[in-house]
Amino acid sequence: MLADSHCHLNYKGLAEEQQAVLERARARGVTAMLNIATRESEWDAVLATAEREADVWATVGIHPHEADRHPHVDTAKLVDRARHPRVVGIGESGLDYFYDHSDRARQQASFRAHIAAARTAGVPIVVHTRDAEDDTAAIMREEMEEGAYAGVIHCFTASGAFADTALDMGLYISISGIVTFKNATDLQQTAARLPRERLLIETDAPFLAPVPHRGKTGEPAFVADTAAFLARLRDEDVEELQHYTADNFHRLFAKTVA
């Protein structure tokens, strides 16, 4: 029982052999996969995969890299698409000041629109943040004061202090294959102490393949390797970690069990 809480099954590298990718994941015990959208042009394809595959669900959203090109994607449009039973979350959205592919003010406005959509639709937001801890935390906190919402910090690589901020707001934290990298000592220290009731695991496939697959195209099957590493890191039984992180996934993305 494993849940890959964040993957891109319709991206190049996976889309060309999507069925084989899914079968390899299932063979390693993956029972749930969340197929993430990053631009409006992907929404239909991402949703089609979720409609076809019983163990795949979808999100709708605009990645911060794409914010400049999607000023028309507002809260109402996101809420409308989130009515579909296979759309279980909003995102990924957030702030990326590392690449700055979109204007920062536009990223912030898009992020707020996504949070409002998550709040209105009653589904979690999937948050991307890179080199933008302070602004991400400030926006999340301000929006939480406007009304509670659920969410997850995906592919967590931020500081331990930011992890505590997110946890204090009731958010979940998802750990990717980066935790298996030799130079990820700070992340490993944070991952070792995260409360089990807020921990998710992901691949972000086709990116960030964990050790021992580093350098290869990532795929959902590799979430099993990240789970095994995390279990050793946290001194926990691997099957127990697999089960509670999958339970957390279904608790957060409640439409998966509706």
GIKA-V754508 format. One record per residue. N is the residue number from 0. PSI is psi in radians with two decimals (999 if undefined). Layout:
n = [N | N]
psi = [PSI | PSI]
//
This chain:
n = [0 | 1 | 2 | 3 | 4 | 5 | 6 | 7 | 8 | 9 | 10 | 11 | 12 | 13 | 14 | 15 | 16 | 17 | 18 | 19 | 20 | 21 | 22 | 23 | 24 | 25 | 26 | 27 | 28 | 29 | 30 | 31 | 32 | 33 | 34 | 35 | 36 | 37 | 38 | 39 | 40 | 41 | 42 | 43 | 44 | 45 | 46 | 47 | 48 | 49 | 50 | 51 | 52 | 53 | 54 | 55 | 56 | 57 | 58 | 59 | 60 | 61 | 62 | 63 | 64 | 65 | 66 | 67 | 68 | 69 | 70 | 71 | 72 | 73 | 74 | 75 | 76 | 77 | 78 | 79 | 80 | 81 | 82 | 83 | 84 | 85 | 86 | 87 | 88 | 89 | 90 | 91 | 92 | 93 | 94 | 95 | 96 | 97 | 98 | 99 | 100 | 101 | 102 | 103 | 104 | 105 | 106 | 107 | 108 | 109 | 110 | 111 | 112 | 113 | 114 | 115 | 116 | 117 | 118 | 119 | 120 | 121 | 122 | 123 | 124 | 125 | 126 | 127 | 128 | 129 | 130 | 131 | 132 | 133 | 134 | 135 | 136 | 137 | 138 | 139 | 140 | 141 | 142 | 143 | 144 | 145 | 146 | 147 | 148 | 149 | 150 | 151 | 152 | 153 | 154 | 155 | 156 | 157 | 158 | 159 | 160 | 161 | 162 | 163 | 164 | 165 | 166 | 167 | 168 | 169 | 170 | 171 | 172 | 173 | 174 | 175 | 176 | 177 | 178 | 179 | 180 | 181 | 182 | 183 | 184 | 185 | 186 | 187 | 188 | 189 | 190 | 191 | 192 | 193 | 194 | 195 | 196 | 197 | 198 | 199 | 200 | 201 | 202 | 203 | 204 | 205 | 206 | 207 | 208 | 209 | 210 | 211 | 212 | 213 | 214 | 215 | 216 | 217 | 218 | 219 | 220 | 221 | 222 | 223 | 224 | 225 | 226 | 227 | 228 | 229 | 230 | 231 | 232 | 233 | 234 | 235 | 236 | 237 | 238 | 239 | 240 | 241 | 242 | 243 | 244 | 245 | 246 | 247 | 248 | 249 | 250 | 251 | 252 | 253 | 254 | 255 | 256 | 257]
psi = [1.83 | 2.50 | 2.19 | 1.83 | -0.01 | 1.93 | 2.90 | 1.38 | -0.29 | 0.14 | 2.72 | 2.36 | -0.49 | -0.65 | -0.59 | -0.44 | 0.79 | -0.74 | -0.71 | -0.66 | -0.77 | -0.73 | -0.66 | -0.64 | -0.80 | -0.63 | -0.40 | 0.21 | 0.18 | 2.11 | -0.09 | 2.37 | 2.36 | 1.99 | 2.01 | 2.37 | 2.56 | -0.20 | 2.72 | -0.60 | -0.29 | -0.31 | -0.83 | -0.74 | -0.73 | -0.75 | -0.64 | -0.69 | -0.74 | -0.58 | -0.57 | -0.56 | 2.13 | -0.40 | 0.22 | 2.35 | 3.02 | 2.77 | 2.87 | 2.37 | 3.09 | 2.08 | 2.59 | -0.50 | -0.47 | 0.05 | -0.71 | -0.56 | 0.00 | 0.84 | -0.34 | -0.21 | 1.75 | -3.07 | -0.78 | -0.73 | -0.72 | -0.76 | -0.71 | -0.79 | -0.48 | -0.11 | -0.35 | 2.36 | -0.37 | -0.11 | 1.96 | -0.01 | 2.92 | 2.28 | -3.07 | 2.55 | 2.87 | -2.51 | 2.34 | 1.74 | 0.00 | -0.83 | -0.52 | 0.76 | -0.38 | 2.67 | 2.39 | -0.68 | -0.65 | -0.70 | -0.78 | -0.74 | -0.73 | -0.73 | -0.79 | -0.68 | -0.67 | -0.73 | -0.76 | -0.67 | -0.74 | -0.77 | -0.81 | -0.74 | -0.28 | 0.55 | 2.81 | 2.71 | 2.43 | 2.00 | 2.24 | 2.23 | 2.30 | 2.15 | 0.60 | 0.61 | -0.85 | -0.84 | -0.65 | -0.83 | -0.73 | -0.78 | -0.77 | -0.72 | -0.80 | -0.74 | -0.56 | -0.58 | -0.41 | -0.30 | 2.42 | 2.59 | 2.77 | 2.79 | 3.08 | 2.42 | 1.92 | 2.70 | 1.00 | 2.18 | 0.18 | -3.00 | 2.85 | -0.62 | -0.71 | -0.64 | -0.78 | -0.68 | -0.82 | -0.75 | -0.69 | -0.50 | 0.04 | 0.18 | 2.83 | 2.85 | 2.24 | 2.27 | 2.29 | -3.05 | -0.23 | -0.54 | -0.38 | -0.13 | 2.54 | -0.64 | 0.16 | 0.75 | -0.69 | -0.77 | -0.70 | -0.70 | -0.71 | -0.81 | -0.55 | -0.44 | 0.00 | 2.43 | 2.37 | -0.47 | -0.08 | 0.21 | 2.27 | 2.87 | 2.67 | 2.96 | -0.53 | 0.47 | 2.46 | 0.27 | 2.95 | 0.76 | 2.31 | 2.84 | 2.29 | 0.37 | 0.18 | 2.36 | -0.25 | 2.95 | 2.18 | 2.63 | 2.81 | -0.49 | -0.51 | -0.12 | -0.44 | -0.61 | -0.69 | -0.70 | -0.74 | -0.73 | -0.79 | -0.68 | -0.75 | -0.75 | -0.68 | 0.02 | 0.89 | 2.78 | 2.31 | -0.68 | -0.63 | -0.77 | -0.72 | -0.77 | -0.77 | -0.53 | -0.60 | -0.73 | -0.73 | -0.73 | -0.84 | -0.47 | -0.77 | -0.90 | 1.27 | -0.42 | -0.27 | -0.33 | 0.18 | 999]
//
